[in-house]
Amino acid sequence: MADALELQPLVRPGWDDWDTDRDHPVQLAHPLDVAAAIPAGPQVRFLDVSHWQGPIDMEQVKAAGYVAVVAKLTEGTGFIDDRGQENLQRATDAGLVAGGYHFLRRDSSARAQLDHYLTQLQSPKWRIVVLDAETSGAGTDPTIDQADEWSDLCRRELGILPWQYYPRWWLRKVGGCPQVRGPWWQSAY
């Protein structure tokens, strides 16, 4: 397991460590040691957004140097972000790469949650697909197995390796790390 972790890509918030010359994620030595990880190669700025930010001027986002936007689309099996589609459309209209994230919860299966997410993500082949697994309170924290299953379903059924957002506090709480199968977006706070 340690060898598998050592080869995983790391993505920090607002930045995708993407090696554009070789078209693959930059491999960092120790993804769990975020403070010691110094990304190599060019970095691409992206912004994550949800209903909490209200309407967003994506032309202003693009002018600020961002090239991609990842919008919250769904949570669990019953929540749809009421600005998710608007954020995707505005980002696309502004010429930004647009993608959406799903906030994973413990109270329903990974299968049901992926199905719910896909109702909101049009054309997943050209969008960024992101899984957000973190502490959410009230006993709804997702498990490592759920995160692995959601990612496996994306890989098998969509042919996509989703970006995965696993904050350090969630990793500490669940006592381990999922078998990361795509770019790993790690918060710096």
C-alpha positions in Angstrom: 0.0 0.0 0.0 2.8 2.4 0.8 4.2 2.0 -2.8 0.7 2.7 -4.3 0.5 5.9 -2.2 3.9 7.1 -3.2 3.0 7.2 -6.9 -0.3 9.1 -6.7 -0.7 12.6 -8.1 -1.5 15.5 -5.8 -3.6 18.5 -6.6 -3.8 21.4 -4.3 -6.8 23.7 -4.0 -7.0 26.2 -6.8 -4.2 24.5 -8.6 -4.0 21.4 -10.8 -0.5 20.0 -10.9 -0.7 19.0 -14.5 2.4 18.4 -16.7 1.2 19.9 -20.0 4.3 18.7 -21.9 3.6 15.1 -21.1 -0.2 15.4 -20.6 -0.4 13.6 -17.3 -0.5 14.5 -13.6 2.8 15.3 -12.0 3.8 12.4 -9.7 4.9 13.6 -6.2 6.8 11.4 -3.8 4.7 11.6 -0.6 1.1 12.9 -1.2 0.2 12.7 2.4 3.0 15.0 3.4 1.5 18.1 1.8 3.8 20.6 3.4 6.8 18.9 1.9 5.4 18.4 -1.5 6.7 20.9 -4.0 4.9 20.6 -7.3 7.1 20.4 -10.4 6.0 21.6 -13.9 3.4 24.1 -14.9 0.4 24.7 -12.8 -3.2 25.4 -14.0 -5.4 27.6 -11.8 -9.0 26.4 -11.2 -11.7 27.6 -8.9 -14.2 25.4 -7.0 -17.7 27.0 -6.5 -21.1 26.2 -5.1 -24.4 27.8 -4.2 -22.6 29.4 -1.2 -20.8 32.0 -3.5 -24.0 33.2 -5.2 -23.9 34.3 -8.9 -20.3 34.3 -10.2 -19.0 36.5 -13.1 -17.0 33.8 -15.0 -15.6 36.4 -17.4 -14.0 38.0 -14.3 -12.8 34.5 -13.2 -11.1 34.0 -16.6 -9.6 37.5 -16.6 -8.0 36.6 -13.2 -6.1 33.8 -14.9 -8.2 30.8 -14.0 -8.7 28.2 -16.8 -11.2 25.8 -15.1 -14.1 25.8 -12.8 -15.3 22.9 -10.7 -18.9 23.4 -9.5 -20.7 21.5 -6.8 -23.5 19.6 -8.5 -24.8 17.1 -5.9 -24.6 15.7 -2.4 -25.8 12.3 -1.3 -28.8 11.2 -3.2 -31.2 14.0 -2.5 -29.4 17.3 -2.9 -28.8 19.2 -6.2 -26.9 22.5 -5.9 -29.3 25.1 -7.3 -26.4 27.0 -8.9 -24.5 24.0 -10.2 -25.9 24.0 -13.8 -25.7 27.8 -13.9 -22.1 27.7 -12.8 -21.2 25.1 -15.4 -23.0 27.0 -18.2 -21.4 30.3 -17.3 -18.0 28.8 -17.1 -18.4 27.1 -20.5 -19.7 30.3 -22.0 -16.7 32.2 -20.7 -14.4 29.6 -22.4 -13.3 27.9 -19.1 -13.0 24.2 -18.7 -16.0 23.2 -16.6 -16.5 20.3 -14.3 -18.6 19.2 -11.3 -18.1 17.6 -8.0 -20.2 15.3 -5.8 -20.2 15.5 -2.0 -20.2 11.9 -0.8 -22.3 10.9 2.2 -22.4 7.8 4.3 -26.2 7.4 4.3 -26.6 6.0 0.8 -24.6 3.7 -1.5 -21.9 4.9 -3.8 -23.9 3.4 -6.7 -27.0 5.5 -5.9 -24.9 8.6 -5.3 -23.1 8.3 -8.6 -26.4 7.8 -10.4 -27.7 11.0 -8.8 -24.5 12.9 -9.7 -24.8 11.8 -13.4 -28.3 13.3 -13.6 -26.6 16.7 -13.3 -23.3 16.2 -15.2 -23.9 16.4 -18.9 -21.2 15.1 -21.2 -18.9 13.6 -18.6 -16.4 12.6 -21.2 -15.3 16.3 -21.6 -15.9 17.6 -18.1 -13.8 17.3 -15.0 -15.4 14.7 -12.6 -14.6 15.2 -8.9 -15.5 13.2 -5.8 -15.5 15.2 -2.5 -15.2 12.9 0.5 -14.8 14.8 3.8 -16.2 15.3 7.3 -19.7 16.6 7.1 -21.1 16.1 10.6 -24.2 14.4 12.0 -22.8 10.9 11.3 -22.8 11.3 7.5 -19.1 11.1 7.0 -18.4 8.8 4.1 -16.2 5.7 4.4 -13.0 4.8 2.6 -14.9 1.9 1.0 -17.6 4.3 -0.4 -14.9 6.6 -1.8 -13.2 3.7 -3.5 -16.4 2.3 -4.9 -17.5 5.6 -6.3 -14.2 6.1 -8.0 -14.2 2.5 -9.3 -17.7 2.9 -10.8 -16.5 6.1 -12.6 -13.5 4.3 -14.0 -15.4 1.2 -15.1 -18.6 2.7 -16.4 -17.5 6.1 -17.7 -13.8 5.5 -18.5 -12.9 8.4 -16.3 -10.5 8.7 -13.4 -12.2 11.2 -11.2 -10.3 13.9 -9.3 -10.6 13.2 -5.7 -10.8 15.7 -2.8 -9.8 14.1 0.4 -8.9 16.7 3.1 -6.3 15.8 5.7 -8.8 16.0 8.6 -11.0 13.4 6.9 -8.1 11.1 6.2 -7.1 11.3 9.9 -10.7 10.7 11.0 -11.2 7.6 8.9 -7.7 6.4 9.7 -6.4 5.7 6.3 -6.4 6.6 2.7 -8.5 5.4 -0.2 -6.8 3.7 -3.1 -6.6 7.0 -5.1 -7.2 6.3 -8.7 -7.1 9.8 -10.2 -5.7 13.2 -9.5 -5.8 13.9 -5.8 -6.9 17.4 -4.9 -5.6 18.1 -1.4 -6.5 21.2 0.6 -3.7 23.3 2.0 -5.7 24.4 5.1 
